[in-house]
Amino acid sequence: MFMATVPELQTPGIVIECEDNLKFMSALPDGIFKLIVTSPPYNLGKSYERRVSMDEYLQRQADVISECVRLLDERGSICWQVGNHVSNGEIIPMDIPLYPIFASHGLKLRNRIIWHFGHGLHCTKRLSGRYETVNWWTKNDHYTWNLDPIRIPSKYPGKRYFKGPNVGKLSCNPNGKNPSDVWMLPNVKNNHPEKTIHPCQFPIELVERLVLSMTEASDAVFDPYLGVGSTAIAALKHGRSAYGCDIAEEYIEIANERISQMHSGTLKTRPMGKPIYDPSKPNGGH
């Protein structure tokens, strides 16, 4: 069986380029990434994208997804984080038109993770949208999956069976419970410690959970829309190698600076597992 190897890294653990993603990916060999995680543009006309017809947008996404499938290890995962495209007050949840593109490659959807955040857009003619989705796809049924690193505390950690053959034994996993497919994490707004100039930055913790559960130490992680490097930082923090590209030079410069800060211990981040701020509790519940 042919086993692809990760190309030599320009810096230990890191390959980051300011380059078109299809050009960057075309130079890489098949099957080298255990995890591909990204948040592509939503075709909203943000500063880093050109708004085009939906057909053109989906074709571009199809081209990128096709290359991602080629680069994915047989036991790897693709996590595509998207929100809504909005046009004249009408929303299109972007994972709906993208679903058949992924399915056409024979990928299997394992979870539609709901990333819920408490603050964001304030709508006047519809309910305020305060969640996005992470669609987790695998090539087959033999994928890397490690639940223990992302378990959360059990609600009743000492609960025991009171009848039956297991009476007296713990009825929950002593390491904690499965966190479910709804993740409550603050989005990166002005008061978030990770905030940069990027208008749609996602939190490092979101990617950390994916890295810890879907890869092993030394695996390679790739982000084809790297932005300011949150995916790379999450991978490097946990002993993985990081690849990524973006067409915006200023974002790549920020990503490299953030990675340098991470290595020097000066990067400001929101710690993984930190409770969500609750104004009804003393000190916000922290």
N, C-alpha and C positions, 0 to 999 in steps of 0.2 A: 504494500500500500504506500502510495506517495504521501510523504509528510512535508508540508510546506514549512519553511523556516522564516522567522521574522527578519527582514533586511537589517543590515548593520545600522545601529542608531547613531545619529549625528551627535547627540548628547546622551549620556547614560539614561536610558528609559524614555527618551522623548524624540519624536519627529513631528515638528509643527511647521507648516508652510503657509505662506500667503499665496494661494494658488486656487484656480478653479478646481472644484472637487472631482469632476470627472477626469481631468488631466492628472491630478494627483493619484487617484485610485487606479487608473489604467497602467501605471508603472509598477504596481505591487502584484506579487504572486497570489495565486488562489489560496483560500482557506487559512489565512494567517491570523485572523482576529477571533477571539473567543466572545467578545462583546462589541457590538456596534450600537451606540446610543447617541441620539441627537434630537434637536428641536429645529426642524426646518422652518423657513419663512412660511407664513400663512397666506401669502399673496394679498397683503393689506396695503402695500405701498410704503412700508417703513423705509427709513433712511438707507438700510443695507440691501434693499431689494427693489426690483422694477415690477410694478403691477402689470400683469398680462392677463389674457383670457384664461378662463378656468381650464380649457382644453390644453392650452400651451403649458400652463403650470403643471397639470397632471402628467403630461408627457415628460417634462423635465424631471419630475419626481420619479416617474417610472424608470428613466435612464439611470438615476442615482441609485434607486433601490435595486435594480438589476446588478449593478456593480457591487453593491453591498452584499448581495446574496453570493456572488462569486468569491468575495473576500472572506466570507464567514466560514469558520471552522464547522465541521460536521456536528459538533456538540455545542455550538455557539448559539447566541441569542442576539436578536435585533430588537431594540426598544426605541420606538418612534413616538416622541412626545409632541402632541399637537393640541391646538385649541380650535376656535371658530374663525372661519372667514366670514366677514360681515360686508354686505353690499346692500345699500338702500334700506337699511333697517332689518334685512333678512339675514339669518345666520345659516351657515353651512358647517356642521361639525366635520372637520377635515379628515377625521379617521374613517368617515363613511365612504367618500369617493376613493380613499387610498386603500381600503380593505381589499377590493378585487385585484389590485396591483400586487400586493403581497401574496394573496391566495393563488395567483396565477403561477407563482414560482413553487407551489407545493408547500409553502410554509404553513405552520399551524399556530393559531392564536391561542396563547396560554392564559393571558389575563388582559383585561382592559382596566388598567390601574387608574383610579380616579385621584388626581392630585387636587385636593381642595385647599383653597386659601381664603382667609377671612376678609381680605381687603383687596380692592381693585376697582375696576370700572364701575361708575355709578350711572346706571341707565335710567331714562325717564319714561320710555315707552315700552319697556319690557323688563323682566326681572334681570337684576345684575348678574352677569356670568362670572362666577368665582370658582371655577374649576377647569382643569384641562385633563387630557388623558394621555397615558403612556401605554401604547399597544406593544405587548411583548410577544414576539414571534420566535419560533424555533424551526430548524430544518427537519427534525424528526423527533421521535419519542425518547431518544437517548441524549439528553441535554444536561449540561452542568447545572446543578441546583443545590444550593446550601442554605437551608432555612435558618439554622442556629444563629449565624452572625447577625440576623436582623429581627430576631424574636423580640417581643416587647413584654413587659411584666404582666403576669397573669392577674386578672381581676380578683380572684380568690386563690392565692398561691398555696394555701394549706388545705384546700378542699380535697376530701377523700370519698371514695365509694362507701355508701352506707349499707349496701346489700349486694348479693350476687357473689360470684367467684372471686372478685377483686376487693371484697369488703375490707376496709381499713387502709387500702393502698391509695396513693395519690391519684386523683382523677385528672390531673393536668400535667403537662410537661414541666419538670422542675426548672428547665432553662427558660421558660416563658412561653407565650402563645404566638401563633401565627398572626402577623399584623393586619391581615386581610388585604383586600384590594382597594381600600380607600385610605389614602395617605393625607393627613392634615399637616401641611408644612407652609410657613409663611412664604409669600412670593418676595422677590428681591426688589423692594421699593426703596425710597430715599433713606429711610431709617434703618435699613438692613445693613449689617456690617460688611457684607460682600458687594455692596452696590458699586458699579462702575458706570461708565457713560453708555453702556449698552442698554437699549430701551426694553428688551425682552429677555433678560438674563434669568436662567433658572438656578435654584440653590444647589450648592455642592452636595448637600445631604441627600437630595433626590437621586443623584447619580451614585453616591456612596452605597446606598441600599442595593442598587442594581449591580454594582461592581462586586460587593461582598457576597451576594447570593448567586450570581451567575458566572463567576470566574474563580480561578484558583491563583495562588501566588505566582508571579512572573508571567501570567497570561497578558496578551496584548489587547488593548481597548482602543477603539477608533471612533472619532466624531467627524463626519463629513461637513458639518456646519459648526465649526468649533467656537465661533464667537470669541468671547474673552477667556475661554479655557476652563470652564467649570468641570467639564468631563475629564480633561487631562489631569486636573488637580485631584479629583476624586480617585482616579486610577493610581496616580503616583503616591498618594497618601497611604495606599494599602498595598504597595509593593508590586503593582502592575506596571507595564510599560504603556506609554500613551502616544497615540498618533492622532493628528488632526489637521484640518486645513480650513481656510476661510479666505474670501476674496478681499476682505477689508483689512488693509495693512495696519490701521490704527488698532483694530481689535487684536491682531496677532501680537503687536507690540505690548499691549496690555496683558495678554495671556502669558507671554514670556516673563514679564515683570512679576506677575502674580505667582508664577511657578518659582521664580527666584526667591520671592518672599516666603513661599512655602518651605523651601529648602533652608532658609535662614531662620525660620521660626517667627517671622514677623507678619505673616499673612493673617488678616482678620477674617474669621469664618464664624458661622453659627454652628456650635457643637452639635454633632449628631445625637438625636434623642432629647434635646432640650425641650422642655414643655412649652406649649403654645401660650403666649401671653393672655391672661384672663383678668380684665380690669376689676372683676367682682371679688378677686382673692387678694389677700395681702401680698404686696410686692409683685402683683400680677401672676402669682402662682409659681414664680421662679425660685 
